[in-house]
Amino acid sequence: MEQSILKESTEDSIQESKNRIERFISNSSSSFILVGTFLLMLGAVSLFFILAPYFERIHLERMSSTWGIVLMIIGFSLLAIKLSFITYILFLYLKYKVVKPVSDSELPLCTVIVPAYNEGELVYKTLKSLVASDYPEEKLQIISIDDGSQDNTWEWMKKAQNELGNRVSIYQQPENRGKRHALYRGFKLGTGDVFITVDSDSIVLKDTLRTMASPFVVNQDCGAVAGNVRVLNSKKALIPRMLNVSFAFSFEFIRSAQSSLGSVLCTPGALSAYRREAVFNCLHDWINQTFMGEVSKIGEDRAMTNMILKQGYKVLFQRKAYVYTNIPERYKNLYKMFIRWERSNVRENIAMSRFAFGDFRKGAKGGTRILLLNQWLKMVLAYPAIILMLYFVVSYPVLFLSSTLAGIMVFSSMQAFFYAKKHSLSEAFWAYPYSVFYAFTLFWITPYAIVTAGRSGWLTRDLTKKQLKEQRVVAITS
């Protein structure tokens, strides 16, 4: 007995030592990356002063040619447009107001749909967090659908149902048909006046569902609501830690501004809410959507948002409706996720352009059109930007490197300042490494997504044989 206790104590001590070493290594590498990033950017700024005569000579050479003058005019015009758009977004952000949660008696009947594919234990944690919500039990229906998973997802869903009883209903697709079809089945089974969709690798806070459902009660023009997505695994790896700042800026600043216009462009898959009537008005078109003759298997969230906007409804953002979701920790999985998102943007920008410039809604529509035009500007400039970048890399490498890093330092400061003010000063500095990381390793995403927009592969959902084996082991020992 004493030997067993001693053995356990020794194992605990060894594990704790390992954890301390891992934390030390993680903190050391993080500090190294932050310091290295700032030294790199400060070096770039210093080059402007040291090599000012050289840069001035290049400037004069370019201004002496017609193409040089045209390029300079285009460059300054685009900069003016970008700064004007940022100013406009700031104005809209300052106008944004969160819809306050309503009382239990006012809350509508709500159906929460959780589609799951190869998520293992994560779906179990998601369902537990939903049941722990402060939404009245008699007004809440929770449905989870296993979309033909290859791993032990179904076992974890059954475990959740065994523990949570009739609070959760689970269903299993006969084969993997994609997230859109899993959601479609959930919409058909749902009895709520409001549908809330939650990804199966996400955790909601206690008041999230109430906060998401409230806008539908106080605003009859509200057709959909976007939740505030934060990174769940931000402490586990470098990429999630960097993206945590980017996500906060994208949702709490950009979507807040879009919400002031009633035109949030995309309700995220991790957490979204829809008015039942708005969903069923477009459900047939949504499930049968095609692009270039192929059935659409990606971008179901942006597609649903577009179809609801087209009906004349407003799409809002609830900043205090938090959901924490896992994001890729490796570069390969990250760029695959971004490719999928960008392909969806290409498709849905085209779809939105078919109605956004018409009389799709009562009242002002100019702001919505400005948001769409900004999306198009990014795509129209994707290839010219790549060509120009390659030209400068070959012709003026020092100018390219210094100007790029200096630009990153200026524009990343907006994200860093925003995050520092709203959340944490120390974490805000990760805005800079992420911008450098994106500029030099992910710049190709948009051009590639444009030329491959017709492809519909999910890209990040297949499991390796090793992962399947590991999850089977977990299932057996659980």
C-alpha positions in Angstrom: 0.0 0.0 0.0 2.8 2.4 1.0 4.7 1.5 -2.2 1.6 2.3 -4.3 1.2 5.7 -2.6 4.9 6.4 -3.0 4.7 5.5 -6.6 1.7 7.7 -7.3 3.4 10.6 -5.4 6.6 10.2 -7.5 4.6 10.1 -10.7 2.7 13.3 -9.7 6.0 15.0 -8.9 7.5 14.0 -12.2 4.4 15.2 -14.1 4.5 18.5 -12.3 8.1 18.9 -13.1 7.4 18.2 -16.8 4.6 20.8 -16.7 6.9 23.4 -15.2 9.5 22.8 -17.8 6.9 23.0 -20.6 5.6 26.3 -19.2 9.1 27.7 -18.9 9.9 26.7 -22.5 6.6 28.1 -23.7 7.1 31.4 -21.9 10.7 31.6 -23.1 9.9 31.0 -26.7 7.0 33.5 -26.5 9.2 36.2 -25.1 11.8 35.4 -27.8 9.2 35.8 -30.6 7.8 39.0 -29.2 11.2 40.6 -28.8 12.4 39.4 -32.2 9.3 40.8 -33.9 9.8 44.3 -32.4 13.5 44.3 -33.2 12.6 43.4 -36.8 10.1 46.2 -37.1 12.2 48.8 -35.3 15.1 47.8 -37.7 12.8 48.4 -40.6 11.8 51.8 -39.4 15.5 52.7 -38.8 16.2 51.7 -42.4 13.9 54.5 -43.6 16.1 57.1 -41.9 19.5 55.4 -42.7 18.7 54.8 -46.4 16.5 57.9 -46.9 18.8 59.2 -49.8 18.6 55.8 -51.5 14.8 55.7 -51.2 14.5 59.3 -52.4 16.5 58.4 -55.5 14.2 55.4 -56.3 11.2 57.7 -55.8 12.6 60.3 -58.3 13.4 57.6 -60.8 9.8 56.3 -60.6 8.4 59.7 -60.9 10.3 60.4 -64.1 8.3 57.7 -65.9 4.6 57.5 -66.8 4.2 54.1 -65.2 5.8 55.4 -62.0 3.5 58.4 -61.8 0.4 56.2 -62.4 1.6 53.7 -59.8 2.1 56.5 -57.2 -1.4 57.9 -57.9 -3.0 54.5 -57.5 -1.0 53.8 -54.4 -2.0 57.1 -52.7 -5.6 56.7 -53.8 -5.9 53.2 -52.3 -4.3 54.4 -49.1 -6.9 57.2 -48.9 -9.7 54.7 -49.5 -8.3 52.4 -46.8 -8.0 55.2 -44.3 -11.5 56.5 -45.1 -13.0 53.1 -44.7 -11.2 52.6 -41.3 -12.6 56.0 -40.2 -16.1 55.0 -41.3 -15.8 51.7 -39.4 -14.7 53.5 -36.3 -17.7 55.9 -36.6 -20.0 52.9 -36.8 -18.3 51.1 -34.0 -18.9 54.0 -31.7 -22.6 53.9 -32.5 -22.9 50.2 -31.7 -25.1 49.1 -28.7 -25.5 45.7 -27.3 -29.1 44.4 -27.0 -29.7 43.7 -23.3 -30.9 40.3 -22.3 -34.7 40.0 -21.8 -36.5 38.2 -18.9 -37.4 34.5 -18.8 -41.1 35.2 -19.6 -40.1 37.2 -22.8 -37.6 34.6 -24.1 -38.8 32.7 -27.2 -38.8 28.9 -27.6 -35.3 28.1 -28.8 -33.7 25.1 -30.6 -29.9 24.7 -30.3 -28.4 22.6 -33.1 -24.9 21.1 -32.7 -23.6 19.3 -35.8 -20.6 17.1 -35.1 -18.1 15.3 -37.2 -14.9 13.7 -35.9 -14.9 15.8 -32.7 -14.6 13.1 -30.1 -14.8 14.3 -26.5 -15.2 17.9 -27.6 -18.9 17.5 -28.5 -19.5 16.1 -25.0 -18.1 19.2 -23.4 -20.1 21.4 -25.8 -23.4 19.8 -24.9 -22.6 20.0 -21.2 -21.9 23.8 -21.5 -25.2 24.2 -23.3 -27.2 22.4 -20.7 -25.5 24.6 -18.0 -27.0 27.7 -19.6 -29.4 29.9 -17.7 -32.0 29.6 -20.5 -35.4 28.3 -19.1 -35.4 24.5 -19.5 -39.0 24.4 -20.7 -38.1 26.8 -23.5 -34.9 25.1 -24.7 -34.5 22.2 -27.1 -30.9 20.9 -27.7 -30.3 18.7 -30.8 -26.9 17.2 -31.7 -26.3 15.4 -35.0 -23.4 13.1 -35.7 -22.6 13.6 -39.4 -21.2 10.1 -40.0 -18.1 10.5 -37.9 -15.2 8.1 -38.4 -14.1 8.4 -34.7 -15.8 8.0 -31.3 -17.9 11.1 -31.6 -21.2 9.1 -31.4 -20.0 7.4 -28.2 -19.4 10.8 -26.6 -22.8 12.0 -27.7 -24.4 9.0 -26.1 -22.5 9.6 -22.9 -23.7 13.2 -22.9 -27.3 12.0 -23.3 -27.0 9.4 -20.6 -25.8 12.1 -18.2 -28.1 14.9 -19.3 -31.2 12.8 -20.0 -34.0 14.4 -22.0 -32.2 17.7 -22.1 -30.4 16.5 -25.2 -31.6 14.7 -28.3 -29.0 13.0 -30.5 -29.3 11.8 -34.0 -26.9 10.0 -36.4 -26.6 10.6 -40.1 -26.3 7.3 -42.1 -23.2 8.7 -43.8 -21.1 11.8 -43.9 -23.0 14.4 -46.0 -21.5 17.6 -44.7 -22.2 20.2 -42.1 -24.9 21.9 -44.2 -27.0 18.7 -44.3 -26.6 18.1 -40.6 -27.9 21.6 -39.9 -30.7 21.1 -42.4 -31.9 18.0 -40.4 -31.6 20.0 -37.2 -33.7 22.8 -38.7 -36.4 20.3 -39.8 -36.4 18.7 -36.3 -36.4 21.9 -34.4 -39.6 23.3 -32.8 -38.1 26.6 -31.6 -39.0 30.1 -32.9 -35.3 30.8 -32.8 -32.5 28.5 -34.0 -29.1 28.7 -32.5 -26.2 26.8 -34.1 -23.1 25.9 -32.2 -20.0 24.2 -33.4 -19.2 20.9 -31.7 -15.7 22.1 -30.6 -17.0 25.1 -28.8 -18.0 26.2 -25.2 -20.6 28.7 -24.5 -20.9 30.8 -21.3 -23.9 30.6 -19.0 -25.7 33.6 -20.4 -24.8 33.2 -24.1 -28.0 31.6 -25.3 -30.1 34.2 -23.5 -28.0 37.0 -25.0 -28.3 35.5 -28.5 -32.1 35.1 -28.4 -32.9 38.6 -26.9 -32.6 40.7 -30.1 -35.4 38.7 -31.8 -37.7 39.7 -29.0 -37.0 43.5 -29.1 -36.5 43.9 -32.8 -38.9 42.3 -35.3 -36.6 43.3 -38.2 -33.8 41.1 -36.8 -33.4 37.9 -38.9 -30.1 36.7 -37.6 -27.5 37.3 -34.8 -23.8 36.7 -34.8 -22.1 35.6 -31.6 -18.7 36.8 -30.3 -16.1 34.1 -31.1 -13.0 33.8 -28.9 -10.2 31.3 -29.1 -10.5 28.4 -26.6 -7.0 27.0 -27.0 -5.1 30.3 -27.0 -2.7 29.1 -24.3 -1.8 25.8 -26.0 0.1 26.9 -29.1 1.6 29.9 -30.8 -0.9 30.2 -33.7 -4.0 30.2 -31.5 -2.4 32.8 -29.2 -1.7 35.1 -32.1 -5.1 34.6 -33.6 -6.8 35.4 -30.2 -6.0 39.1 -30.8 -7.1 39.0 -34.4 -10.4 37.3 -33.6 -11.2 39.9 -30.9 -10.6 42.8 -33.4 -12.5 41.0 -36.2 -15.6 40.4 -34.0 -15.7 43.1 -31.4 -14.6 45.9 -33.7 -15.5 45.0 -37.3 -18.8 43.1 -36.6 -19.9 45.7 -34.0 -19.5 48.3 -36.8 -21.4 46.1 -39.3 -24.1 45.5 -36.7 -24.8 49.3 -36.5 -25.9 49.0 -40.1 -27.9 45.8 -39.4 -25.6 44.2 -42.0 -23.2 41.7 -40.3 -21.8 40.0 -43.4 -21.3 36.6 -41.8 -22.9 34.8 -38.9 -20.1 32.5 -37.7 -20.5 28.7 -37.6 -19.2 28.6 -34.0 -22.2 30.6 -32.7 -25.2 32.0 -34.7 -28.9 32.5 -34.2 -31.7 32.7 -36.8 -35.4 33.6 -36.8 -37.3 30.4 -37.7 -39.4 32.2 -40.4 -36.3 33.6 -42.0 -34.7 30.2 -42.2 -37.6 28.4 -43.7 -38.1 31.2 -46.2 -34.8 30.2 -47.8 -34.1 26.7 -46.6 -34.8 25.1 -49.9 -32.5 27.4 -51.8 -29.8 27.1 -49.1 -29.7 23.3 -49.0 -29.7 23.1 -52.9 -27.2 25.9 -53.4 -24.7 25.4 -56.2 -21.6 27.2 -57.5 -20.3 26.7 -61.0 -22.6 23.7 -61.4 -21.3 22.0 -58.2 -23.2 21.5 -55.0 -22.0 23.9 -52.3 -20.5 22.1 -49.3 -18.7 25.0 -47.7 -19.7 28.5 -46.5 -23.1 27.5 -45.1 -22.9 30.3 -42.5 -22.2 33.1 -45.0 -24.7 31.7 -47.4 -27.5 31.6 -44.8 -26.5 35.2 -43.8 -26.8 36.4 -47.4 -30.2 34.8 -47.9 -31.5 36.3 -44.7 -30.2 39.8 -45.7 -31.8 39.4 -49.1 -35.2 39.0 -47.4 -34.8 42.5 -46.0 -34.0 41.3 -42.4 -31.3 42.9 -40.3 -28.3 40.8 -39.1 -26.9 41.9 -35.8 -23.9 41.2 -33.5 -24.1 40.5 -29.8 -20.7 41.4 -28.3 -21.6 39.8 -24.9 -22.6 36.5 -26.3 -19.4 34.6 -25.9 -18.4 31.3 -27.4 -14.9 29.8 -27.1 -13.8 27.6 -29.9 -10.8 25.6 -30.9 -8.7 26.7 -33.9 -5.9 25.0 -35.7 -2.5 24.9 -33.9 -0.5 23.9 -37.0 0.2 26.0 -40.1 -1.1 23.4 -42.5 -4.5 23.2 -40.8 -4.6 26.9 -40.4 -4.1 27.7 -44.1 -6.6 25.1 -45.1 -9.2 26.8 -42.8 -8.4 30.2 -44.3 -8.7 28.8 -47.9 -12.1 27.4 -47.1 -13.2 30.8 -45.6 -11.9 32.8 -48.6 -13.5 30.5 -51.2 -16.8 31.1 -49.4 -16.1 34.8 -49.5 -15.6 34.7 -53.2 -18.8 32.8 -53.8 -21.0 34.9 -51.4 -19.6 38.2 -52.5 -20.9 37.3 -56.0 -24.3 36.2 -54.5 -24.6 39.3 -52.4 -23.8 41.6 -55.4 -27.0 40.2 -57.1 -29.3 41.8 -54.5 -27.3 44.4 -52.5 -27.5 47.1 -55.2 -31.2 46.7 -55.5 -34.1 47.6 -53.2 -33.6 44.6 -50.9 -34.5 46.4 -47.6 -36.5 49.3 -46.4 -34.4 52.3 -45.3 -30.8 53.2 -45.9 -28.7 50.7 -47.8 -25.6 52.7 -48.7 -23.6 51.4 -45.7 -24.2 47.8 -46.6 -23.0 48.4 -50.1 -19.9 50.1 -48.8 -19.1 46.9 -46.8 -19.6 44.8 -49.9 -17.4 47.1 -52.1 -14.6 46.8 -49.5 -14.8 43.0 -49.8 -14.6 43.3 -53.6 -11.7 45.7 -53.4 -9.7 43.1 -51.5 -10.3 40.5 -54.1 -9.8 42.8 -57.1 -6.4 43.8 -55.8 -5.3 40.3 -54.9 -3.4 39.5 -58.1 -2.1 43.1 -58.8 -0.7 43.1 -55.2 1.0 39.8 -55.7 2.6 40.9 -59.0 3.7 44.2 -57.4 5.1 42.4 -54.4 7.2 40.1 -56.6 8.4 43.0 -58.6 9.7 44.9 -55.5 11.1 41.7 -54.0 13.3 41.3 -57.1 14.0 44.9 -57.9 14.1 46.7 -54.5 14.3 44.0 -51.8 15.4 46.4 -49.0 12.7 48.9 -49.8 10.1 46.1 -49.9 11.2 44.6 -46.6 11.5 47.9 -44.7 8.2 49.4 -46.0 6.3 46.1 -45.4 7.4 45.8 -41.8 6.9 49.5 -41.2 3.4 49.3 -42.5 2.7 46.2 -40.4 3.9 48.2 -37.3 1.5 51.1 -38.0 -1.7 49.1 -38.9 -1.1 46.4 -36.3 -1.0 49.0 -33.6 -4.7 49.6 -34.1 -5.5 46.0 -33.3 -3.0 46.0 -30.4 -4.5 49.2 -28.9 -8.0 47.9 -29.2 -7.2 44.6 -27.5 -5.2 46.3 -24.8 -8.1 48.6 -24.0 -10.7 45.9 -24.0 -8.9 42.9 -22.7 -5.2 42.6 -21.8 -2.1 44.8 -22.5 0.4 41.9 -22.4 -1.6 39.8 -24.8 -2.2 42.7 -27.1 1.4 42.7 -28.4 0.7 39.4 -30.2 -1.0 41.5 -32.9 2.4 42.3 -34.3 3.8 38.8 -34.7 0.6 37.6 -36.2 0.6 40.4 -38.8 4.2 39.5 -39.7 3.3 35.8 -39.8 0.3 36.5 -42.1 2.2 38.9 -44.4 5.0 36.5 -45.1 3.3 33.0 -44.9 -0.4 33.5 -45.7 -0.4 36.3 -48.3 -1.2 33.8 -51.0 -4.5 32.6 -49.5 -6.8 35.1 -51.3 -5.3 34.7 -54.8 -5.3 31.0 -54.5 -8.9 30.9 -53.1 -10.1 33.0 -56.1 -8.7 30.7 -58.7 -10.0 27.6 -56.8 -13.3 29.0 -55.7 -15.2 26.1 -57.4 -13.7 23.5 -55.1 -15.9 22.4 -52.2 -13.6 20.2 -50.1 -13.7 20.9 -46.3 -9.9 20.3 -46.2 -9.6 20.1 -42.4 -12.0 17.4 -41.4 -10.3 14.1 -42.3 -8.5 12.1 -39.6 -5.3 10.3 -40.0 -5.0 6.6 -39.0 -2.9 7.6 -36.0 -5.6 10.0 -34.8 -8.3 7.4 -35.2 -6.3 4.8 -33.3 -5.7 7.3 -30.4 -9.4 8.2 -30.2 -10.4 4.5 -30.2 -8.0 4.0 -27.2 -9.7 6.9 -25.4 -13.1 5.4 -26.1 -12.1 2.0 -24.7 -10.6 3.4 -21.5 -13.4 5.9 -20.8 
